[in-house]
Amino acid sequence: MATFLNVSSVTNAMRGQRLLESNGIRAIVSRALEPDGTNGCGYSIRVENRDVDRAEKLIQSIGIPIRGKRAEAGEV
């Protein structure tokens, strides 16, 4: 199970991904998706649910605001 952390740009997403991976958290960058499946604004960093709290703190510690988060599609 995973969560998508939304950020404002591909640059911030890549910076966040590098930071997370250097801290042992697997992270995947993708275009942000709206709940209806269409592309939204910005990019997302996908992390496992067990890493969400730590990932949020790390990303915010380097000045990247998290614009929102959502559970991976298909999860209950």
N, CA, C and O atoms as a Tripos MOL2 file, in Angstrom:
@<TRIPOS>MOLECULE
protein
  304   303    76     0     0
PROTEIN
NO_CHARGES

@<TRIPOS>ATOM
      1 N           0.8450   -1.1760    0.0000 N.3       1 MET1
      2 CA          0.0000    0.0000    0.0000 C.3       1 MET1
      3 C           0.8880    1.2370    0.0000 C.2       1 MET1
      4 O           1.9410    1.2690    0.6370 O.2       1 MET1
      5 N           0.4410    2.2470   -0.7260 N.am      2 ALA2
      6 CA          1.2790    3.4290   -0.8910 C.3       2 ALA2
      7 C           0.4470    4.7010   -0.8350 C.2       2 ALA2
      8 O          -0.7800    4.6810   -0.9410 O.2       2 ALA2
      9 N           1.1630    5.8060   -0.6650 N.am      3 THR3
     10 CA          0.5630    7.1340   -0.6440 C.3       3 THR3
     11 C           1.3360    8.0130   -1.6030 C.2       3 THR3
     12 O           2.5540    7.8860   -1.7340 O.2       3 THR3
     13 N           0.6180    8.9170   -2.2830 N.am      4 PHE4
     14 CA          1.2270    9.8910   -3.1760 C.3       4 PHE4
     15 C           1.2840   11.2350   -2.4650 C.2       4 PHE4
     16 O           0.2620   11.7390   -2.0000 O.2       4 PHE4
     17 N           2.4750   11.8150   -2.3800 N.am      5 LEU5
     18 CA          2.6720   13.1420   -1.8140 C.3       5 LEU5
     19 C           2.7920   14.1150   -2.9770 C.2       5 LEU5
     20 O           3.7050   13.9940   -3.7940 O.2       5 LEU5
     21 N           1.8840   15.0740   -3.0600 N.am      6 ASN6
     22 CA          1.8630   16.0070   -4.1800 C.3       6 ASN6
     23 C           2.7620   17.2080   -3.9130 C.2       6 ASN6
     24 O           2.7200   17.8110   -2.8410 O.2       6 ASN6
     25 N           3.5750   17.5400   -4.9110 N.am      7 VAL7
     26 CA          4.4440   18.7090   -4.8620 C.3       7 VAL7
     27 C           4.2070   19.5260   -6.1270 C.2       7 VAL7
     28 O           3.5550   19.0630   -7.0620 O.2       7 VAL7
     29 N           4.7440   20.7530   -6.1490 N.am      8 SER8
     30 CA          4.3710   21.6960   -7.1980 C.3       8 SER8
     31 C           5.0940   21.5350   -8.5280 C.2       8 SER8
     32 O           4.5980   22.0090   -9.5500 O.2       8 SER8
     33 N           6.2460   20.8850   -8.5450 N.am      9 SER9
     34 CA          7.0060   20.8380   -9.7990 C.3       9 SER9
     35 C           7.8050   19.5510   -9.9170 C.2       9 SER9
     36 O           8.0160   18.8380   -8.9360 O.2       9 SER9
     37 N           8.2440   19.2710  -11.1310 N.am     10 VAL10
     38 CA          9.0800   18.0930  -11.3480 C.3      10 VAL10
     39 C          10.4200   18.2740  -10.6400 C.2      10 VAL10
     40 O          10.9990   17.3030  -10.1540 O.2      10 VAL10
     41 N          10.9150   19.5070  -10.5800 N.am     11 THR11
     42 CA         12.1770   19.7680   -9.8850 C.3      11 THR11
     43 C          12.0700   19.4030   -8.4140 C.2      11 THR11
     44 O          12.9480   18.7300   -7.8740 O.2      11 THR11
     45 N          10.9900   19.8460   -7.7550 N.am     12 ASN12
     46 CA         10.7960   19.5120   -6.3490 C.3      12 ASN12
     47 C          10.5860   18.0110   -6.1570 C.2      12 ASN12
     48 O          11.0550   17.4350   -5.1750 O.2      12 ASN12
     49 N           9.8960   17.3930   -7.0750 N.am     13 ALA13
     50 CA          9.6720   15.9500   -6.9790 C.3      13 ALA13
     51 C          11.0000   15.1940   -7.0690 C.2      13 ALA13
     52 O          11.2310   14.2570   -6.3050 O.2      13 ALA13
     53 N          11.8590   15.5900   -7.9830 N.am     14 MET14
     54 CA         13.1560   14.9260   -8.1450 C.3      14 MET14
     55 C          14.0550   15.1830   -6.9380 C.2      14 MET14
     56 O          14.7500   14.2780   -6.4780 O.2      14 MET14
     57 N          14.0440   16.4100   -6.4250 N.am     15 ARG15
     58 CA         14.8300   16.7110   -5.2200 C.3      15 ARG15
     59 C          14.3410   15.8580   -4.0530 C.2      15 ARG15
     60 O          15.1400   15.2890   -3.3080 O.2      15 ARG15
     61 N          13.0160   15.7760   -3.9030 N.am     16 GLY16
     62 CA         12.4360   14.9730   -2.8300 C.3      16 GLY16
     63 C          12.7770   13.5040   -2.9810 C.2      16 GLY16
     64 O          13.1120   12.8420   -1.9990 O.2      16 GLY16
     65 N          12.6970   12.9910   -4.1870 N.am     17 GLN17
     66 CA         13.0210   11.5880   -4.4400 C.3      17 GLN17
     67 C          14.4630   11.2880   -4.0520 C.2      17 GLN17
     68 O          14.7270   10.2980   -3.3700 O.2      17 GLN17
     69 N          15.3960   12.1290   -4.4800 N.am     18 ARG18
     70 CA         16.8060   11.9130   -4.1420 C.3      18 ARG18
     71 C          17.0240   11.9160   -2.6290 C.2      18 ARG18
     72 O          17.7490   11.0760   -2.0960 O.2      18 ARG18
     73 N          16.3880   12.8700   -1.9430 N.am     19 LEU19
     74 CA         16.5090   12.9570   -0.4870 C.3      19 LEU19
     75 C          15.9670   11.7060    0.1880 C.2      19 LEU19
     76 O          16.6170   11.1330    1.0620 O.2      19 LEU19
     77 N          14.7780   11.2850   -0.2190 N.am     20 LEU20
     78 CA         14.1660   10.1140    0.3980 C.3      20 LEU20
     79 C          15.0080    8.8690    0.1610 C.2      20 LEU20
     80 O          15.2500    8.0960    1.0870 O.2      20 LEU20
     81 N          15.4510    8.6750   -1.0590 N.am     21 GLU21
     82 CA         16.2310    7.4840   -1.3630 C.3      21 GLU21
     83 C          17.5720    7.4880   -0.6420 C.2      21 GLU21
     84 O          18.0760    6.4270   -0.2730 O.2      21 GLU21
     85 N          18.1560    8.6630   -0.4340 N.am     22 SER22
     86 CA         19.4180    8.7220    0.3180 C.3      22 SER22
     87 C          19.1910    8.4320    1.8000 C.2      22 SER22
     88 O          20.1410    8.1780    2.5400 O.2      22 SER22
     89 N          17.9210    8.4690    2.2330 N.am     23 ASN23
     90 CA         17.5600    8.1460    3.6060 C.3      23 ASN23
     91 C          16.8640    6.7900    3.7150 C.2      23 ASN23
     92 O          16.2130    6.5000    4.7190 O.2      23 ASN23
     93 N          17.0010    5.9690    2.6890 N.am     24 GLY24
     94 CA         16.4960    4.6060    2.7360 C.3      24 GLY24
     95 C          15.0140    4.4370    2.4760 C.2      24 GLY24
     96 O          14.4440    3.3970    2.8060 O.2      24 GLY24
     97 N          14.3720    5.4520    1.8850 N.am     25 ILE25
     98 CA         12.9440    5.3730    1.5830 C.3      25 ILE25
     99 C          12.7820    5.2640    0.0690 C.2      25 ILE25
    100 O          13.2400    6.1370   -0.6690 O.2      25 ILE25
    101 N          12.1430    4.2160   -0.3890 N.am     26 ARG26
    102 CA         11.8990    4.0460   -1.8260 C.3      26 ARG26
    103 C          10.8690    5.0760   -2.2690 C.2      26 ARG26
    104 O           9.8100    5.2040   -1.6550 O.2      26 ARG26
    105 N          11.1790    5.8090   -3.3360 N.am     27 ALA27
    106 CA         10.3060    6.8740   -3.8210 C.3      27 ALA27
    107 C          10.2410    6.8460   -5.3410 C.2      27 ALA27
    108 O          11.2530    6.6520   -6.0140 O.2      27 ALA27
    109 N           9.0400    7.0420   -5.8740 N.am     28 ILE28
    110 CA          8.8240    7.0450   -7.3220 C.3      28 ILE28
    111 C           8.1080    8.3350   -7.6990 C.2      28 ILE28
    112 O           7.0960    8.6810   -7.0900 O.2      28 ILE28
    113 N           8.6220    9.0490   -8.6950 N.am     29 VAL29
    114 CA          8.0360   10.3060   -9.1550 C.3      29 VAL29
    115 C           7.0810   10.0300  -10.3160 C.2      29 VAL29
    116 O           7.3770    9.2280  -11.2010 O.2      29 VAL29
    117 N           5.9270   10.7100  -10.2980 N.am     30 SER30
    118 CA          4.9710   10.6100  -11.4040 C.3      30 SER30
    119 C           4.1660   11.8970  -11.4880 C.2      30 SER30
    120 O           4.1790   12.7080  -10.5610 O.2      30 SER30
    121 N           3.4660   12.0820  -12.6000 N.am     31 ARG31
    122 CA          2.5450   13.2130  -12.7150 C.3      31 ARG31
    123 C           1.4470   13.0160  -11.6930 C.2      31 ARG31
    124 O           1.0050   11.8920  -11.4550 O.2      31 ARG31
    125 N           1.0080   14.1030  -11.0910 N.am     32 ALA32
    126 CA         -0.1030   14.0250  -10.1380 C.3      32 ALA32
    127 C          -1.3780   13.6840  -10.8970 C.2      32 ALA32
    128 O          -1.5980   14.1630  -12.0090 O.2      32 ALA32
    129 N          -2.2050   12.8620  -10.2900 N.am     33 LEU33
    130 CA         -3.4820   12.4920  -10.8870 C.3      33 LEU33
    131 C          -4.6250   12.9560   -9.9990 C.2      33 LEU33
    132 O          -4.5430   12.8960   -8.7720 O.2      33 LEU33
    133 N          -5.6770   13.4130  -10.6310 N.am     34 GLU34
    134 CA         -6.8960   13.7670   -9.9070 C.3      34 GLU34
    135 C          -7.6560   12.4730   -9.6020 C.2      34 GLU34
    136 O          -7.4080   11.4490  -10.2380 O.2      34 GLU34
    137 N          -8.5790   12.5110   -8.6350 N.am     35 PRO35
    138 CA         -9.3430   11.3000   -8.3050 C.3      35 PRO35
    139 C         -10.0740   10.6730   -9.5030 C.2      35 PRO35
    140 O         -10.3190    9.4660   -9.5160 O.2      35 PRO35
    141 N         -10.4250   11.4990  -10.5150 N.am     36 ASP36
    142 CA        -11.1250   10.9600  -11.6820 C.3      36 ASP36
    143 C         -10.1700   10.3550  -12.7110 C.2      36 ASP36
    144 O         -10.6010    9.9020  -13.7710 O.2      36 ASP36
    145 N          -8.8580   10.3500  -12.3940 N.am     37 GLY37
    146 CA         -7.8860    9.7290  -13.2740 C.3      37 GLY37
    147 C          -7.2320   10.6630  -14.2720 C.2      37 GLY37
    148 O          -6.3680   10.2330  -15.0360 O.2      37 GLY37
    149 N          -7.6230   11.9320  -14.2880 N.am     38 THR38
    150 CA         -7.0060   12.8830  -15.2110 C.3      38 THR38
    151 C          -5.7510   13.4720  -14.5750 C.2      38 THR38
    152 O          -5.5970   13.4550  -13.3540 O.2      38 THR38
    153 N          -4.8540   13.9940  -15.4160 N.am     39 ASN39
    154 CA         -3.6450   14.6250  -14.8980 C.3      39 ASN39
    155 C          -4.0070   15.9230  -14.2010 C.2      39 ASN39
    156 O          -4.7790   16.7290  -14.7200 O.2      39 ASN39
    157 N          -3.4500   16.1110  -13.0400 N.am     40 GLY40
    158 CA         -3.6510   17.3410  -12.3010 C.3      40 GLY40
    159 C          -2.4260   18.2240  -12.4280 C.2      40 GLY40
    160 O          -1.5330   17.9510  -13.2290 O.2      40 GLY40
    161 N          -2.3880   19.2590  -11.6550 N.am     41 CYS41
    162 CA         -1.2190   20.1270  -11.6280 C.3      41 CYS41
    163 C          -0.1540   19.4990  -10.7570 C.2      41 CYS41
    164 O          -0.4640   18.8780   -9.7400 O.2      41 CYS41
    165 N           1.0730   19.6540  -11.1400 N.am     42 GLY42
    166 CA          2.1630   19.2110  -10.3060 C.3      42 GLY42
    167 C           2.5360   17.7520  -10.4850 C.2      42 GLY42
    168 O           2.1060   17.0730  -11.4180 O.2      42 GLY42
    169 N           3.3530   17.3050   -9.5490 N.am     43 TYR43
    170 CA          3.8990   15.9550   -9.5650 C.3      43 TYR43
    171 C           3.7100   15.3010   -8.2140 C.2      43 TYR43
    172 O           3.4700   15.9760   -7.2120 O.2      43 TYR43
    173 N           3.8190   13.9940   -8.1920 N.am     44 SER44
    174 CA          3.6620   13.2260   -6.9600 C.3      44 SER44
    175 C           4.9030   12.3850   -6.7080 C.2      44 SER44
    176 O           5.6090   11.9710   -7.6270 O.2      44 SER44
    177 N           5.1350   12.1510   -5.4250 N.am     45 ILE45
    178 CA          6.1760   11.2240   -4.9970 C.3      45 ILE45
    179 C           5.4600   10.0830   -4.2810 C.2      45 ILE45
    180 O           4.8040   10.2900   -3.2600 O.2      45 ILE45
    181 N           5.5960    8.8790   -4.8270 N.am     46 ARG46
    182 CA          4.9240    7.7060   -4.2540 C.3      46 ARG46
    183 C           5.8400    7.0550   -3.2290 C.2      46 ARG46
    184 O           6.9870    6.7230   -3.5270 O.2      46 ARG46
    185 N           5.3200    6.8770   -2.0180 N.am     47 VAL47
    186 CA          6.0680    6.1950   -0.9560 C.3      47 VAL47
    187 C           5.1690    5.1660   -0.2960 C.2      47 VAL47
    188 O           3.9450    5.2940   -0.3200 O.2      47 VAL47
    189 N           5.7700    4.1590    0.2860 N.am     48 GLU48
    190 CA          5.0080    3.1500    1.0180 C.3      48 GLU48
    191 C           4.3670    3.7950    2.2470 C.2      48 GLU48
    192 O           4.9330    4.7090    2.8460 O.2      48 GLU48
    193 N           3.1860    3.3100    2.6120 N.am     49 ASN49
    194 CA          2.4580    3.8900    3.7420 C.3      49 ASN49
    195 C           3.2870    3.9180    5.0260 C.2      49 ASN49
    196 O           3.1880    4.8640    5.8070 O.2      49 ASN49
    197 N           4.0920    2.9020    5.2440 N.am     50 ARG50
    198 CA          4.8870    2.8580    6.4780 C.3      50 ARG50
    199 C           5.9050    3.9970    6.5500 C.2      50 ARG50
    200 O           6.3920    4.3160    7.6340 O.2      50 ARG50
    201 N           6.2350    4.6200    5.4010 N.am     51 ASP51
    202 CA          7.2420    5.6810    5.3380 C.3      51 ASP51
    203 C           6.6600    7.0850    5.2100 C.2      51 ASP51
    204 O           7.4150    8.0560    5.1590 O.2      51 ASP51
    205 N           5.3410    7.2140    5.1570 N.am     52 VAL52
    206 CA          4.7190    8.5040    4.8440 C.3      52 VAL52
    207 C           5.1170    9.6010    5.8230 C.2      52 VAL52
    208 O           5.5610   10.6660    5.3950 O.2      52 VAL52
    209 N           4.9710    9.3710    7.1190 N.am     53 ASP53
    210 CA          5.2550   10.4270    8.0950 C.3      53 ASP53
    211 C           6.7030   10.8930    8.0080 C.2      53 ASP53
    212 O           6.9790   12.0930    7.9930 O.2      53 ASP53
    213 N           7.6140    9.9420    7.9510 N.am     54 ARG54
    214 CA          9.0360   10.2910    7.8530 C.3      54 ARG54
    215 C           9.3440   11.0030    6.5420 C.2      54 ARG54
    216 O          10.1150   11.9620    6.5220 O.2      54 ARG54
    217 N           8.7430   10.5370    5.4440 N.am     55 ALA55
    218 CA          8.9630   11.1510    4.1350 C.3      55 ALA55
    219 C           8.4760   12.5980    4.1230 C.2      55 ALA55
    220 O           9.1660   13.4810    3.6120 O.2      55 ALA55
    221 N           7.2980   12.8430    4.6780 N.am     56 GLU56
    222 CA          6.7730   14.2110    4.7380 C.3      56 GLU56
    223 C           7.7280   15.1320    5.4900 C.2      56 GLU56
    224 O           8.0290   16.2310    5.0250 O.2      56 GLU56
    225 N           8.2000   14.6910    6.6390 N.am     57 LYS57
    226 CA          9.1080   15.5170    7.4490 C.3      57 LYS57
    227 C          10.4050   15.8000    6.7040 C.2      57 LYS57
    228 O          10.8940   16.9300    6.7130 O.2      57 LYS57
    229 N          10.9620   14.7840    6.0610 N.am     58 LEU58
    230 CA         12.2040   14.9850    5.3160 C.3      58 LEU58
    231 C          12.0150   15.9690    4.1660 C.2      58 LEU58
    232 O          12.8250   16.8760    3.9800 O.2      58 LEU58
    233 N          10.9580   15.7900    3.4050 N.am     59 ILE59
    234 CA         10.7090   16.6690    2.2570 C.3      59 ILE59
    235 C          10.5120   18.1090    2.7210 C.2      59 ILE59
    236 O          11.0750   19.0360    2.1400 O.2      59 ILE59
    237 N           9.7240   18.2890    3.7520 N.am     60 GLN60
    238 CA          9.4780   19.6420    4.2590 C.3      60 GLN60
    239 C          10.7310   20.2540    4.8660 C.2      60 GLN60
    240 O          10.8730   21.4760    4.8810 O.2      60 GLN60
    241 N          11.6460   19.4200    5.3700 N.am     61 SER61
    242 CA         12.8710   19.9320    5.9920 C.3      61 SER61
    243 C          13.7880   20.6400    4.9960 C.2      61 SER61
    244 O          14.6420   21.4280    5.4010 O.2      61 SER61
    245 N          13.6240   20.3720    3.7000 N.am     62 ILE62
    246 CA         14.4340   21.0670    2.6970 C.3      62 ILE62
    247 C          13.6190   22.1210    1.9540 C.2      62 ILE62
    248 O          14.0090   22.5810    0.8810 O.2      62 ILE62
    249 N          12.4880   22.4950    2.5370 N.am     63 GLY63
    250 CA         11.7070   23.6110    2.0040 C.3      63 GLY63
    251 C          10.7460   23.2830    0.8840 C.2      63 GLY63
    252 O          10.2750   24.1880    0.1960 O.2      63 GLY63
    253 N          10.4440   22.0180    0.6820 N.am     64 ILE64
    254 CA          9.4830   21.6400   -0.3540 C.3      64 ILE64
    255 C           8.1130   21.4850    0.3070 C.2      64 ILE64
    256 O           7.9290   20.6030    1.1460 O.2      64 ILE64
    257 N           7.1450   22.3400   -0.0660 N.am     65 PRO65
    258 CA          5.8100   22.1840    0.5070 C.3      65 PRO65
    259 C           5.0600   21.0050   -0.1130 C.2      65 PRO65
    260 O           5.1280   20.7740   -1.3200 O.2      65 PRO65
    261 N           4.3540   20.2750    0.7240 N.am     66 ILE66
    262 CA          3.5180   19.1800    0.2400 C.3      66 ILE66
    263 C           2.1180   19.7490    0.0460 C.2      66 ILE66
    264 O           1.4930   20.2270    0.9920 O.2      66 ILE66
    265 N           1.6340   19.6920   -1.1910 N.am     67 ARG67
    266 CA          0.3610   20.3110   -1.5450 C.3      67 ARG67
    267 C          -0.8390   19.4320   -1.2470 C.2      67 ARG67
    268 O          -1.9800   19.8910   -1.3060 O.2      67 ARG67
    269 N          -0.5900   18.1940   -0.9320 N.am     68 GLY68
    270 CA         -1.6650   17.2660   -0.6240 C.3      68 GLY68
    271 C          -1.1450   15.8500   -0.6840 C.2      68 GLY68
    272 O          -0.0140   15.6100   -1.1070 O.2      68 GLY68
    273 N          -1.9680   14.9190   -0.2620 N.am     69 LYS69
    274 CA         -1.5940   13.5080   -0.3500 C.3      69 LYS69
    275 C          -2.8420   12.6950   -0.5520 C.2      69 LYS69
    276 O          -3.9410   13.0930   -0.1650 O.2      69 LYS69
    277 N          -2.6510   11.5300   -1.1760 N.am     70 ARG70
    278 CA         -3.7870   10.6400   -1.4100 C.3      70 ARG70
    279 C          -3.3010    9.2090   -1.4370 C.2      70 ARG70
    280 O          -2.1560    8.9230   -1.7880 O.2      70 ARG70
    281 N          -4.1980    8.3210   -1.0590 N.am     71 ALA71
    282 CA         -3.9040    6.8910   -1.0890 C.3      71 ALA71
    283 C          -3.8430    6.4280   -2.5400 C.2      71 ALA71
    284 O          -4.4780    7.0090   -3.4210 O.2      71 ALA71
    285 N          -3.0810    5.3890   -2.7670 N.am     72 GLU72
    286 CA         -2.9810    4.8140   -4.1000 C.3      72 GLU72
    287 C          -4.3560    4.3180   -4.5420 C.2      72 GLU72
    288 O          -5.1010    3.7570   -3.7380 O.2      72 GLU72
    289 N          -4.6890    4.5190   -5.7950 N.am     73 ALA73
    290 CA         -5.9900    4.0950   -6.3420 C.3      73 ALA73
    291 C          -6.2020    2.6080   -6.1030 C.2      73 ALA73
    292 O          -5.2730    1.8090   -6.2280 O.2      73 ALA73
    293 N          -7.4260    2.2470   -5.7610 N.am     74 GLY74
    294 CA         -7.7490    0.8630   -5.5380 C.3      74 GLY74
    295 C          -7.6430    0.4420   -4.0910 C.2      74 GLY74
    296 O          -8.0710   -0.6550   -3.7340 O.2      74 GLY74
    297 N          -7.0730    1.3040   -3.2400 N.am     75 GLU75
    298 CA         -6.9750    0.9740   -1.8260 C.3      75 GLU75
    299 C          -8.2510    1.3620   -1.1110 C.2      75 GLU75
    300 O          -8.9180    2.3260   -1.4870 O.2      75 GLU75
    301 N          -8.5810    0.6190   -0.0930 N.am     76 VAL76
    302 CA         -9.7880    0.9130    0.6850 C.3      76 VAL76
    303 C          -9.3900    1.5780    1.9810 C.2      76 VAL76
    304 O         -10.2530    1.9130    2.7920 O.2      76 VAL76
@<TRIPOS>BOND
     1     1     2 1
     2     2     3 1
     3     3     4 2
     4     3     5 am
     5     5     6 1
     6     6     7 1
     7     7     8 2
     8     7     9 am
     9     9    10 1
    10    10    11 1
    11    11    12 2
    12    11    13 am
    13    13    14 1
    14    14    15 1
    15    15    16 2
    16    15    17 am
    17    17    18 1
    18    18    19 1
    19    19    20 2
    20    19    21 am
    21    21    22 1
    22    22    23 1
    23    23    24 2
    24    23    25 am
    25    25    26 1
    26    26    27 1
    27    27    28 2
    28    27    29 am
    29    29    30 1
    30    30    31 1
    31    31    32 2
    32    31    33 am
    33    33    34 1
    34    34    35 1
    35    35    36 2
    36    35    37 am
    37    37    38 1
    38    38    39 1
    39    39    40 2
    40    39    41 am
    41    41    42 1
    42    42    43 1
    43    43    44 2
    44    43    45 am
    45    45    46 1
    46    46    47 1
    47    47    48 2
    48    47    49 am
    49    49    50 1
    50    50    51 1
    51    51    52 2
    52    51    53 am
    53    53    54 1
    54    54    55 1
    55    55    56 2
    56    55    57 am
    57    57    58 1
    58    58    59 1
    59    59    60 2
    60    59    61 am
    61    61    62 1
    62    62    63 1
    63    63    64 2
    64    63    65 am
    65    65    66 1
    66    66    67 1
    67    67    68 2
    68    67    69 am
    69    69    70 1
    70    70    71 1
    71    71    72 2
    72    71    73 am
    73    73    74 1
    74    74    75 1
    75    75    76 2
    76    75    77 am
    77    77    78 1
    78    78    79 1
    79    79    80 2
    80    79    81 am
    81    81    82 1
    82    82    83 1
    83    83    84 2
    84    83    85 am
    85    85    86 1
    86    86    87 1
    87    87    88 2
    88    87    89 am
    89    89    90 1
    90    90    91 1
    91    91    92 2
    92    91    93 am
    93    93    94 1
    94    94    95 1
    95    95    96 2
    96    95    97 am
    97    97    98 1
    98    98    99 1
    99    99   100 2
   100    99   101 am
   101   101   102 1
   102   102   103 1
   103   103   104 2
   104   103   105 am
   105   105   106 1
   106   106   107 1
   107   107   108 2
   108   107   109 am
   109   109   110 1
   110   110   111 1
   111   111   112 2
   112   111   113 am
   113   113   114 1
   114   114   115 1
   115   115   116 2
   116   115   117 am
   117   117   118 1
   118   118   119 1
   119   119   120 2
   120   119   121 am
   121   121   122 1
   122   122   123 1
   123   123   124 2
   124   123   125 am
   125   125   126 1
   126   126   127 1
   127   127   128 2
   128   127   129 am
   129   129   130 1
   130   130   131 1
   131   131   132 2
   132   131   133 am
   133   133   134 1
   134   134   135 1
   135   135   136 2
   136   135   137 am
   137   137   138 1
   138   138   139 1
   139   139   140 2
   140   139   141 am
   141   141   142 1
   142   142   143 1
   143   143   144 2
   144   143   145 am
   145   145   146 1
   146   146   147 1
   147   147   148 2
   148   147   149 am
   149   149   150 1
   150   150   151 1
   151   151   152 2
   152   151   153 am
   153   153   154 1
   154   154   155 1
   155   155   156 2
   156   155   157 am
   157   157   158 1
   158   158   159 1
   159   159   160 2
   160   159   161 am
   161   161   162 1
   162   162   163 1
   163   163   164 2
   164   163   165 am
   165   165   166 1
   166   166   167 1
   167   167   168 2
   168   167   169 am
   169   169   170 1
   170   170   171 1
   171   171   172 2
   172   171   173 am
   173   173   174 1
   174   174   175 1
   175   175   176 2
   176   175   177 am
   177   177   178 1
   178   178   179 1
   179   179   180 2
   180   179   181 am
   181   181   182 1
   182   182   183 1
   183   183   184 2
   184   183   185 am
   185   185   186 1
   186   186   187 1
   187   187   188 2
   188   187   189 am
   189   189   190 1
   190   190   191 1
   191   191   192 2
   192   191   193 am
   193   193   194 1
   194   194   195 1
   195   195   196 2
   196   195   197 am
   197   197   198 1
   198   198   199 1
   199   199   200 2
   200   199   201 am
   201   201   202 1
   202   202   203 1
   203   203   204 2
   204   203   205 am
   205   205   206 1
   206   206   207 1
   207   207   208 2
   208   207   209 am
   209   209   210 1
   210   210   211 1
   211   211   212 2
   212   211   213 am
   213   213   214 1
   214   214   215 1
   215   215   216 2
   216   215   217 am
   217   217   218 1
   218   218   219 1
   219   219   220 2
   220   219   221 am
   221   221   222 1
   222   222   223 1
   223   223   224 2
   224   223   225 am
   225   225   226 1
   226   226   227 1
   227   227   228 2
   228   227   229 am
   229   229   230 1
   230   230   231 1
   231   231   232 2
   232   231   233 am
   233   233   234 1
   234   234   235 1
   235   235   236 2
   236   235   237 am
   237   237   238 1
   238   238   239 1
   239   239   240 2
   240   239   241 am
   241   241   242 1
   242   242   243 1
   243   243   244 2
   244   243   245 am
   245   245   246 1
   246   246   247 1
   247   247   248 2
   248   247   249 am
   249   249   250 1
   250   250   251 1
   251   251   252 2
   252   251   253 am
   253   253   254 1
   254   254   255 1
   255   255   256 2
   256   255   257 am
   257   257   258 1
   258   258   259 1
   259   259   260 2
   260   259   261 am
   261   261   262 1
   262   262   263 1
   263   263   264 2
   264   263   265 am
   265   265   266 1
   266   266   267 1
   267   267   268 2
   268   267   269 am
   269   269   270 1
   270   270   271 1
   271   271   272 2
   272   271   273 am
   273   273   274 1
   274   274   275 1
   275   275   276 2
   276   275   277 am
   277   277   278 1
   278   278   279 1
   279   279   280 2
   280   279   281 am
   281   281   282 1
   282   282   283 1
   283   283   284 2
   284   283   285 am
   285   285   286 1
   286   286   287 1
   287   287   288 2
   288   287   289 am
   289   289   290 1
   290   290   291 1
   291   291   292 2
   292   291   293 am
   293   293   294 1
   294   294   295 1
   295   295   296 2
   296   295   297 am
   297   297   298 1
   298   298   299 1
   299   299   300 2
   300   299   301 am
   301   301   302 1
   302   302   303 1
   303   303   304 2
@<TRIPOS>SUBSTRUCTURE
     1 MET1         2 RESIDUE 1 A MET
     2 ALA2         6 RESIDUE 1 A ALA
     3 THR3        10 RESIDUE 1 A THR
     4 PHE4        14 RESIDUE 1 A PHE
     5 LEU5        18 RESIDUE 1 A LEU
     6 ASN6        22 RESIDUE 1 A ASN
     7 VAL7        26 RESIDUE 1 A VAL
     8 SER8        30 RESIDUE 1 A SER
     9 SER9        34 RESIDUE 1 A SER
    10 VAL10       38 RESIDUE 1 A VAL
    11 THR11       42 RESIDUE 1 A THR
    12 ASN12       46 RESIDUE 1 A ASN
    13 ALA13       50 RESIDUE 1 A ALA
    14 MET14       54 RESIDUE 1 A MET
    15 ARG15       58 RESIDUE 1 A ARG
    16 GLY16       62 RESIDUE 1 A GLY
    17 GLN17       66 RESIDUE 1 A GLN
    18 ARG18       70 RESIDUE 1 A ARG
    19 LEU19       74 RESIDUE 1 A LEU
    20 LEU20       78 RESIDUE 1 A LEU
    21 GLU21       82 RESIDUE 1 A GLU
    22 SER22       86 RESIDUE 1 A SER
    23 ASN23       90 RESIDUE 1 A ASN
    24 GLY24       94 RESIDUE 1 A GLY
    25 ILE25       98 RESIDUE 1 A ILE
    26 ARG26      102 RESIDUE 1 A ARG
    27 ALA27      106 RESIDUE 1 A ALA
    28 ILE28      110 RESIDUE 1 A ILE
    29 VAL29      114 RESIDUE 1 A VAL
    30 SER30      118 RESIDUE 1 A SER
    31 ARG31      122 RESIDUE 1 A ARG
    32 ALA32      126 RESIDUE 1 A ALA
    33 LEU33      130 RESIDUE 1 A LEU
    34 GLU34      134 RESIDUE 1 A GLU
    35 PRO35      138 RESIDUE 1 A PRO
    36 ASP36      142 RESIDUE 1 A ASP
    37 GLY37      146 RESIDUE 1 A GLY
    38 THR38      150 RESIDUE 1 A THR
    39 ASN39      154 RESIDUE 1 A ASN
    40 GLY40      158 RESIDUE 1 A GLY
    41 CYS41      162 RESIDUE 1 A CYS
    42 GLY42      166 RESIDUE 1 A GLY
    43 TYR43      170 RESIDUE 1 A TYR
    44 SER44      174 RESIDUE 1 A SER
    45 ILE45      178 RESIDUE 1 A ILE
    46 ARG46      182 RESIDUE 1 A ARG
    47 VAL47      186 RESIDUE 1 A VAL
    48 GLU48      190 RESIDUE 1 A GLU
    49 ASN49      194 RESIDUE 1 A ASN
    50 ARG50      198 RESIDUE 1 A ARG
    51 ASP51      202 RESIDUE 1 A ASP
    52 VAL52      206 RESIDUE 1 A VAL
    53 ASP53      210 RESIDUE 1 A ASP
    54 ARG54      214 RESIDUE 1 A ARG
    55 ALA55      218 RESIDUE 1 A ALA
    56 GLU56      222 RESIDUE 1 A GLU
    57 LYS57      226 RESIDUE 1 A LYS
    58 LEU58      230 RESIDUE 1 A LEU
    59 ILE59      234 RESIDUE 1 A ILE
    60 GLN60      238 RESIDUE 1 A GLN
    61 SER61      242 RESIDUE 1 A SER
    62 ILE62      246 RESIDUE 1 A ILE
    63 GLY63      250 RESIDUE 1 A GLY
    64 ILE64      254 RESIDUE 1 A ILE
    65 PRO65      258 RESIDUE 1 A PRO
    66 ILE66      262 RESIDUE 1 A ILE
    67 ARG67      266 RESIDUE 1 A ARG
    68 GLY68      270 RESIDUE 1 A GLY
    69 LYS69      274 RESIDUE 1 A LYS
    70 ARG70      278 RESIDUE 1 A ARG
    71 ALA71      282 RESIDUE 1 A ALA
    72 GLU72      286 RESIDUE 1 A GLU
    73 ALA73      290 RESIDUE 1 A ALA
    74 GLY74      294 RESIDUE 1 A GLY
    75 GLU75      298 RESIDUE 1 A GLU
    76 VAL76      302 RESIDUE 1 A VAL
